[in-house]
Amino acid sequence: MAKYSVFDCTIVELDKHHSDRKGNLCVVENGKTLPFDVKRVYYLYDVPGGENRGSHAHRDLEQLIIAASGSFRVTLDDGKCKRSFFLNRPYQGLYVKPGMWRDLEDFSSGAVCMVLASELYTPEDYIREYDEFLRFREE
């Protein structure tokens, strides 16, 4: 597996269409918007104030994390360096490469975190212990 750094993870601008009378629409298309095909979509909502989510890494999974509503902070860690992103625009997403530890925190009231994932849910892809993550990064 390629060893990516936090600097390989970037903000992606989504295709945005605006109408003064009818609101906005963003488009994500497989093979066009992202460097992976979306196989799963899920979202987090009603996260209580002060709670964190994430606190894990994926061996192979790629993700686009979007603040569909409200805001929150995503901190990525590659085992050597950390980088934080404040997400608060529904027409932008954070592209997360495989092998990154992620923490989601500072959720605003009513925030919705939508995640587009490159693979179906596979428990074996998760690394849930930070020490195991560091060993994985050293392999």
C-alpha positions in Angstrom: 0.0 0.0 0.0 1.2 3.5 -0.8 2.0 5.6 2.3 0.2 8.9 1.9 0.8 11.9 4.1 -1.8 14.4 5.4 -0.6 16.7 2.6 -2.1 14.3 0.1 -5.5 15.0 1.5 -7.2 18.1 0.0 -10.4 20.1 -0.2 -12.4 19.3 -3.3 -14.8 21.8 -4.8 -18.1 20.2 -5.8 -20.0 21.1 -9.0 -22.3 23.8 -7.7 -25.4 25.1 -9.4 -27.1 28.2 -8.0 -30.6 29.6 -8.5 -31.8 32.8 -6.9 -35.3 31.5 -6.6 -34.8 27.8 -5.9 -31.7 27.4 -3.8 -28.5 25.5 -4.6 -27.6 22.1 -5.9 -24.3 20.2 -5.7 -23.4 17.3 -8.0 -21.1 14.4 -7.3 -20.6 11.9 -10.1 -18.6 8.7 -10.2 -15.7 8.9 -12.6 -15.9 12.7 -12.7 -16.0 14.5 -9.4 -13.8 12.2 -7.3 -10.8 10.0 -7.8 -12.9 7.0 -6.7 -16.3 5.5 -7.4 -18.8 5.9 -4.5 -20.0 2.6 -3.1 -21.4 3.8 0.2 -22.9 7.0 1.6 -23.6 7.7 5.3 -24.1 10.7 7.4 -23.8 11.8 11.1 -26.3 14.1 12.7 -27.4 15.2 16.2 -23.9 14.9 17.5 -24.0 16.3 21.0 -21.9 19.3 21.8 -18.4 18.4 22.9 -18.6 14.9 21.4 -15.9 13.6 19.0 -16.5 11.1 16.2 -14.1 9.2 14.1 -11.0 8.3 16.1 -10.0 5.5 13.6 -8.2 4.9 10.3 -8.9 2.8 7.3 -6.4 0.5 5.6 -7.8 0.9 2.0 -10.9 3.1 2.1 -11.0 6.5 0.5 -13.6 9.1 1.6 -15.0 12.5 0.8 -16.2 14.2 4.0 -18.7 17.0 3.6 -20.4 19.4 6.0 -23.8 19.1 4.4 -25.1 21.5 7.1 -23.4 23.4 9.9 -19.7 22.9 10.6 -17.1 20.7 12.3 -13.3 20.2 12.3 -11.5 17.1 10.9 -8.0 16.5 12.1 -6.0 14.0 10.0 -2.9 12.3 11.3 -0.4 10.2 9.2 1.7 9.1 12.2 4.2 11.9 11.8 2.2 15.0 11.1 -1.3 16.3 11.9 -3.4 18.6 9.7 -6.8 20.1 10.6 -9.6 21.2 8.2 -12.6 23.3 9.2 -15.5 22.2 7.1 -18.5 24.6 6.8 -19.4 24.8 3.2 -21.7 22.1 1.6 -20.1 22.7 -1.8 -16.7 21.5 -0.5 -15.5 18.2 0.7 -12.3 16.8 2.3 -10.8 14.0 0.2 -9.2 11.6 2.7 -6.7 9.1 1.4 -6.2 5.6 2.9 -4.1 5.2 6.0 -5.1 8.4 7.8 -6.2 8.6 11.4 -9.1 11.0 11.6 -10.9 12.8 14.4 -14.0 14.8 13.9 -14.8 17.4 16.6 -16.3 20.8 17.3 -19.7 20.0 15.7 -22.0 23.0 15.5 -25.6 22.7 16.6 -27.6 21.0 13.8 -24.4 19.9 11.9 -24.7 17.1 9.3 -21.5 15.3 8.2 -22.0 13.4 5.0 -19.4 10.8 4.0 -19.0 9.3 0.5 -16.9 6.1 0.7 -15.0 4.1 -1.9 -16.0 0.7 -0.4 -18.8 -1.0 1.4 -18.5 -1.4 5.1 -15.8 -3.9 6.0 -14.9 -4.2 9.7 -11.4 -5.5 8.8 -10.6 -2.2 7.1 -10.8 -0.3 10.3 -7.9 0.5 12.7 -9.5 1.5 15.9 -6.5 1.6 18.3 -3.9 4.4 17.8 -0.9 2.2 18.7 -2.0 -0.3 16.1 -2.3 2.5 13.6 1.3 3.6 14.3 2.5 0.0 13.7 0.5 -0.1 10.5 2.1 3.1 9.3 5.6 1.7 10.0 5.0 -1.5 7.9 
